[in-house]
Structures are given as structure tokens and as C-alpha cells.
Amino acid sequence: MAKPIMIQGTMSNAGKSFFSAGLCRIFRQDGYSCAPFKSQNMALNSYITAEGLEMGRAQAVQAECAGIQPSALMNPILLKPTTDTGSQVIVNGRPIGNMTAREYFRSKKEFIPDIMRSYRELAENHDILVIEGAGSPVELNLKQDDIVNMGMAKMAESPVILVGDVDRGGIFAQLVGTLNLLESDELSMIKGLVVNKFRGDKTLFNSGIEILRQRTNKAVLGVIPYIPCDIEDEDSLAERLENKITGIINIAVVKLPKMSNFTDFDVFSQFDGVSVRYVSRYQELENVDFIIISGTKSTISDMKWLRESGMETMIKKCVNKGNPVFGVCGGYQILGKKISDPSGVENGGNIDGMGLLDCETIFTEEKIQSQVNGKFLETEGFFNCLTGADFEGYEIHMGVTGNHGKILTSVGGTQKGNVYGCYVHGIFDGEVAERIVKRLYAEKNMTYSGDCTDRKTYKEKQFDILADGIRNNINMNILYKIIDRGIK
């Protein structure tokens, strides 16, 4: 039976997901069979397993770090926001419907048996489970029915490491304040503290470590600096979404209000001279080389936003100038002629799409969830270089799209001139991104001569960089002792 270690944070984006991923990698390097676990995740970035089940993308990345196949057992409850007050609720990899926040909080304890079944099955097959919390463990108005922070720690009888983000300031208030708001039985389960995202000379924080020890009577495992690694982040606060750097090649991803699976485009950032920027104002589309429209959890409302914000008009101007545009999943639906939701799968109604592709989408109650592989068919326009390119990825969508135009790939999609769309998340990984980058360079009468490491090899290297950064900056001996002793 696996021994657990739980990672909680003082707030969202304190670095729990990365720290958990790094630990999964370290434990694998040290010869342990390890698996990640997060009882409840709220994210619009998700992954489809080999069985066709949906889970949070962060746990899929953590599974990759651990060297195992992602499983929906690692994230038994996934909440995908559809509005400001409601989410699609996914249990054991399958959607069970939409709930308002009030409805979910009223019923979430009913999911504890599902959580514990998943947890026990993982525990029976691994040596260590790395459990990740969510947000802060001391949201006092939510603690009574908690199933993801201290509530989960109690169910798993797991020791807890508390992570604080020094870069955002107030590290003492974060860590000491969090501990002061815990109940006595919860406080005893916190076995160590980690100061995360330190910039500069760590020795300047030596006195800070001593202050934390004196104030909390807890072990300070270490101070982790900013680690220069490129690992996808499912959090909507991800720094890459704020990138404003201009490159030789400039790719603009339209930052839809309900954007999902933005990690689909991380692959482009590994190429020399390529800048990927997430844009929310139409003026930001000037002087870009390639426009991508991402997936979305609310296609009709995001289409309205594109129209009202002036983005739609600007995208069409860019197309007329010869810029290539590619839509993935919801972005594919948006590029078509019409989007209809007769059954109220999202919020009902219908709307004209951009009309840049000859296809129409009707939302149905059946959710498509599957891994796929295929190749590009004869491709026209700017990206004719993609003809014959192989890819693999996954589909996850509610809509069914009727294609009246030229088919893009062996598994569907549509193309027209320099506009392309399909449902496949991950389609740019592998040789597809490389072909696109080389074509964009050629358009500038330049030859791309940078690194073309394949995506899997590149990611493995980044996982090792993360693990080394953590291992070299925390006391692993203390951590292993905490895991071995448990909550004693």
C-alpha cells in the first residue's frame, strides 16, 4: 500500500502543481513507483486517457513525470467552468451534468466514495502517492465540506507539506497565517514548509528560515528558486499567458473568455525565435504571422465576445492579407458558418460563426472523448507543407460538425484557403509544429536553423530540470522521513 505525501499551498498558483510534478519525477529517479492524485480539480485544461476518460491536465503531466500512463483515477472529480457561477461536473472521467456552484457545494460530499475508490486503487499499485490540494486550505467559509485540502488529508491519513509563494510577497503572512487558521488536529498534520519561487541570492533569506521555524515550530524543507524549465501549466494565472515578447515569428492565440486547453500551443515556444502571445484586444493582432483560436467551454458566448470586441473583424482582415488561421476544437466551431445549441447543452440558442470555413456545428448531449491519430490530407494554402504530416492527440467536445468543405485530415476537420480547423488537441506536437515554424520562417525569406528536438524528448528534459531544481534546494532526507512516519 502506497505511502502518501500531500502538497498544499497558501493560495492558488503558489506552485503546488509544479512542486508535485517535480516530486513525482524525483521519486521515479529514486526507484519508487509513484502516482499523482488530486481529488477535485477545477480547470478548463483537460486530458483524455487511453480509455477515453477525462481528467485534469496537471495530473496527466505529473503522471508523465512519474513515468506512468495518465489515469482518471488520479483526478476523480473535474469541474470545468461553463459560466461565472456554474461548471460541468465530471466524475470518474465522465460528465454527469452541469451544476451551479451552490448545487455542487450542497452535494459534493456524495462524491467521497468515488474519491476514495480511486485513491485506494492507486495506493494498491504504487509505493508513493503525491496528493495535490487546491487553492488554500483555510477558506473558512468552505472548510466544512472540504474534500480536496485538509478534508482529503484526513481521509488519506497523509502528512502535509505547505508551499508559499515568496515572489508574490507576504511570505510570512502566507505561511504563518495559514497555520494560525488551521484547527489543532489539522495543524498537527502539517509536517513541513517550503518557500517557493525565490529570486536572487537565497542566503538573504537565511534569517527568514529561522523566523519561520521559531514562529511555526515546523521544519522548513527549503527555499526553491525560480526554476528555468518549460513545463505546461493548467492554471489560468500561468505566466505564459502574459507574454509580450516579440520574436522573429509571432504567433497570436486569441485569449477567449472561456479559453480551454491553452497548453495545446506550448510546443511552439520550444522553437528558437518563436514568440507565442495570448491576445484579448484586436489591436494585438497587428503584425502577427499566425493566428490560433483555441478551444472554449462556452462556444456561443465566446463567439459573441469575438464579434462585440472587434476581434472577428480584425481576424477577417488578417485572413484577407494572407495570414494563416487555425482553430482547434471550439475554435474550429467558431470558424464555421453556424453554431446551434438546440438542447441547451451550453446555454442554448444559436449564432452565426465567422463563416471562414464551410462547416456548421450542432451541440448534442453526447460528449466525444477519445484519443486519435491520423495525418493531414492534401493541404492547400499557406500550410500546404502539412500534407502527409502525422499527428496524434485527443478529441473532447460536445458538438458535431457537419463539413461541407475540403477535409483537412484523416480524422476530419475543414480547410479553406489559409484557414484550417479540426477537433484534435495536441495536433501541433511532433512534426506538425516543426513544419509550421519552418514555413513561417520561409515566408520571411529566412531558413530555420534552430533546435528541432521532438516534443517527448524535450518534455523529458524539462521534467529532469524541474526535479534537479527541487532536489538541490530542499532537504530530501527530511521529506523521506516525513513520508515514512506519516501523520504520527
N, C-alpha and C positions, 0 to 999 in steps of 0.2 A: 504494500500500500504506500502510495507517494506521501512524502512529507511536504507540507505547504509552506510557502512564504508569500505574504501579501504586501503589495505596494500601494500605499495610499498617498494622496497629495494634499497640499494645503488649499489648492484651488484647481480649476481647470487649466490645462496647459502648463502645469508645473513640471512636466516631463515624465509622468508615470509610464506612458506607453513606451517611450524610448528606453527608459531605465529597465522596464520589464523585458523589452526585446533584448537589451544588452545582457541581462542576466540569463535569459534563455540561451543565448549564444555561449556565454561563459560556462554554463553548466554542461552544455553539449561538448565544449572543448575539454572539459574536465572529466568526460567519460560518463556523464549521467544521462539517463533518459528523462527528458523534461518536456512539459507541455504548458502552454499558457491557458488562462481561464479568466473570463470576465462575465459575471452572472447577468448583468444588464448593461447594454451599450446603447447610447443614443448617437447615431451617426448617419449621414447620407452617403458615406463611402462604404460600400459593402462588397462582398466576395461570394462567388458561387463555388461550392465544393464539387468534387468529382461525382457525388451522389445527387447533385442538383439542389443542394440546400444552401440557404443564405446565412451569412454571418458577417460580423464587423470586420472591416479590412485590417484594423490594427492587430487583431488576433491572428489573422492569416499571415501577416508579416512576422509576428512573433513565432508562429509555427515554423516559418521558413528559417528563422534564426535558430530554432531548436533542431532543425534538420528533419522535421516530420511533415506529413501531409496535413493541411488545414482541415478541421472538422467542426461541424456545427455544435458539437459537444462543448467546444471551447467558448462559445457565446450563445447560451440557450435562449436569451431574450435580446432582441434587437428592436429598437424604436427608431423609425425613420420619419422625421417630422414632415407633415404634409401642409400644415398651417402653423400659425404662431401659437395655437393652443391645442393642436392635435397631432397624432402620429399614427402611421401604420405599425401595428404590433406583430412582430414575427417571433414565433415560439418554436424552438427545435427546428429552425431553418425554414418554416412555412408561415406565410401570413395568415393571421386569424381574423383580421379586420382592422378598421380604423377606430381609434378611441380618442376622446378628448383627454386632456391631462387629468381632469377631475375623475373621469371614468377609470382611467388606468390606475391612479393612485388608490382609488377605492377598491380595486380588485387585484392589485399586483401580488399580494400575499398568496393568492391562489396558484401562482406560478412557482412557489417554493419547491413543490415535489419535482417539477421539471428541472429546476436548477440543481437540486441535489442528485437526481438521477444522472444528469450529465457529469456532475462533479465526481461522483463515485465511480462512474465508468472510466473516466480519465485516470483517477487515482489508482485504479486497479492495474493500470497498464504502464505506469511511469514511476520514476524514482522521486521526482520533484515536480510540484505544480507551482507555477508563478501566477498568483492571483492578482488581478489589477482592479483597483477601486475606480470610482468615478467622481469627478468634481472634488468636493470637500466632505469629510466625514462628520462635520459639525454644522450642517444646515439644520438648525434646531427645529424648524417647522416641518421638516421631512423625516426626522430621525425615527419617529415612532414605528414606521412601516418600512424601514430601510432593509434592502435586500442586496446591496451592492458594496457597501463600505463596512462599517463595524458589524452590521447585521450578518453580512456574508462571512466576515472573520470569525464570528461566533459559531456559525453553522459549520464552518470548516475547521474550527479549533486551530486557527492559524495565527502565528506571530505576525506582527505588522511592522513594516518599515515606513516611516513618514518622510515624504520628499517635499522640500520647499524650494521655491524659485527665487534665488538671490537677485537675479537680473531685474526683476520687476520691483525690487525694493521691499523694505519692511520684513526682512527675513526673520527677525526675532519675533515680531508680532505674528507672523505666519505660523511659525513652529510652536512658540511658547503659548500663543493664543489658542491654537488648535488643541493643544494638550490640556489647557485650562478649561476648555469647554466639554471635554470628554467626561463620561461617568467613570467612577473609580474602577469598575471591572473592565471597562474599555481601555482606560489608561494603562492598566497592567499588561495589556496585550501589545502595546507599543514597545518594541524592543530596541529600536534604533532610529536615528535621524540621518538624513542625507541633505546636504546643501547642494543644490543643482544650478547649472548654468553660470558659473563664476567666470568673470572676465578679468584678465590681468594677473598680477602676482598673488598667488594663493597664500603666501606667507603673511600677507597683510591681514588675513582672516584668522590667523592663529589665535588671537585673543578672542575672536568671535566664537571659535570652537569651545574654548574654555568657559565662556559666558553661557553657551547653550548647555554644556554639561552641568554647570552649577545650578542653572535655572530650572532644568528639567529632570536632572538625575537620570538621564538616558545616555546611552552610548552614541557618539557621533561617528558614524562609519566613515565619513569622508566628505571632501568638497570636490565636486565634479566640475571641471571647466566646460566651456562650450567646446563640443567635440566636432571637428570639421568632417562630418560624414553626410552623405546624401541618401537619406532613408525616407521613404514616403511617410507622410503624417496625415492621419484621417481627420484631425481636428480642424474645425473651421477657422481657428485662430492661427493656423500654420503660417510661418513667416514667409514661405514661398508665395503665398497669395498677395503679399505686399511688395513683391519685387518690382523695382522701377528701372533696373539697369538696362541700358541699350546695348545690343550686341551687333555682330556683323549680320546675323539673321535674327529677325524679331518676330516671334510667334505670339499672337494675342489670343488668349482664351477668354471668351465672354463670361463674365462673372454673374451668372444668373442668380436671382434672389434665392432660389431653391436648388442651387447647383449641387449635383451629386457626382461621386467618383472622379473628383478632380485629379486624383493620383494617376489617372489614365495617361496623363501628359508629362509625368515626371521624366520619362525616358529621354525627352528632347534635351533636358538640362545637362545630360552627361556628355553632350557633344560640344566640342570647342567652338566658341564664338556664337553659340545659340542662346538667346535670352527668351524665356517664357514668362509673359506678363499676364496677369488676370485683370481684365479691364471692366469697368462698370459705367464709363462715360463714353459717348460716341466719339468725342474728340480724341480719345486714346487709340482709336483705330486708324488714325492718320499715320502714314509711313510705316505700316507693318507689312510683313511679307506673306503671312499665312494666318488665317483666322480659323479658330476652332470653336464650335458651340458644343458645350458639354452636355452630359446627362442632367436631368432635373427630376425632382419628385413631384413637381406641380407644373405640368407642361403648358396647360392653357393659361394659367395666371402668369407664367414666365413669358409666354408669347405676348400677352397684353403688355407686360413691362417693356419688352423689346420694342413694341410699337409706340408706347407712350414716351419712352425715354429718348427716342430718336435713333436707337441702335439699329433697328430694322432698316431704316432709310440709309444709314451710313454703310451697313453691310452690303446692301444692294449697290451702292456707289462703288464700293471696293470691288465687287464682282464685275461690274461694268468696266473697271480699269484693268481687269485681268488677274486680280488677286484670287488665289485658291481658297475655298472654304470647305471645311469638313465638319459634319455633325455626327455626334455619337449618341446613340440611344434617344433620349429626349430631344437632343439637338438635331438628330435625324428627323424626328417627327415635326419639329418646328420648321425645318427647311421645306417641308412638303406643302401641298395646296390647302389641306384642311385637317383639323383635329376635332374629333367628336367624342363626347363622353355621355352617351345616352343613359347609362345606368348609374351615373353619379359615382364612378369608381374613384375619381379625384374629387371634384366639386360640381360635376355636371356641366352641361352646356356644350357649345361648340364655337370654334373660331377659325377664321382663315389663317393659314400659315403664311410663311414668306413667299411661297409659290416658286421657289428656286429649283425644286425637284418635282418631278411628275409622280407624286405618290400622295396617298391620303391615309390617315390613321383613325381607327375607331378603338376606343378603350373598351375592354371586356373585363369581366371579373376574374378570369383565369390569369395567373401570373406566370410568365415564361421564365424559367430558371434552369439554365443548362450551360455546361462547358461546351465549347465548339472549337473546331479547327477548320481551316479552309485556305483558299488562295484567291487573289484578285483575278478577275477575268480580264478580257481586253479592256484596258482603261484608256479613256480619252482625255483630252485637255491637258492642263498643266502637269498633272501627275500621271501621264501615260507611262512613266518609269515604273509604276507599281504593277504593271501587267505581269502576272505569273508569280508575284510575291506571296510566300506562305505566311500564315499567321495562326495564332491560337489565342483563345481568350474565353469570355463567357458572356451570355446574354441574361439580362434581368430587366423585364419590363412588363407592363400591363397591356399596352396597346398592340393591336395587329395592324400592320401597314400593308396596304394594297399598292403594289408597284405597277405604274403604267409607263415607266420609262425604261432606260437601259439598266440592266442589272450590274451591280458593282462587283460582287464576289460570289463564290460558290455557295455561300450560305445566305445570300440575299444582299439587300442594300440597293441604292439607286445612285446614278450619276447623270450629270447633265452639264456639259461644258467643263468649267473649272469648279463645279460644286459636287460634293460627294457626301454620302451619308450611309450609315449602317448601324446595327444594334450591338456590335461586338466591343465590349470593354476589353482593353488590353491589345487592341488591334495594332497599335503602333510599336509594341515591343518587338524585339527581333529585327529582322531585316527591313521592315517597313519604314521605321523611323530613319534608318541609315539612308535608304533610297530617297526619302523626302528631303533630308538635310542636304544630300549631295545635289539634288535637283534645285533647291533654293539657292545654294551657292552658285551653281551653274548659271542661274538667271542673272546673277551679278557679275558674270564673266570671271568667276573665281572657281578654283578647284579645292574641294575639301580635302585636307591632308591631316586632319587630327585623328584622335583615337577613335576606333570603331569597336571597342570591346563589346561582346554580346551582353545582353541585359542580365542574364543569370549570373555570369561571371562578375559583372560589375556590382550587382547587388551583394553577392557573397563577400566581395572585398569590403564593401561599406559595412556589412554586418561585423566583420572582423575589426574594422577600425573602431566601431562603436564599443565592442566588447573590450578592446585594449584600453580605450579611454576610461571605461568604468573600472576595469580590473586594476589599472595603475593608480587609481585615485580613491579607492575605498579599501577598507580592511576586510579582505575576503575571509580571513581566518575567523573574525568575529561573526561575519554573516553566516558561515557554515555552522558555527556553534549555535547561533540563534535558530537555524533550521533544525539542527539536531535536537535541541532542547524543547522546541515547540513553545507552548504557552506557559510552561512551568515557571 
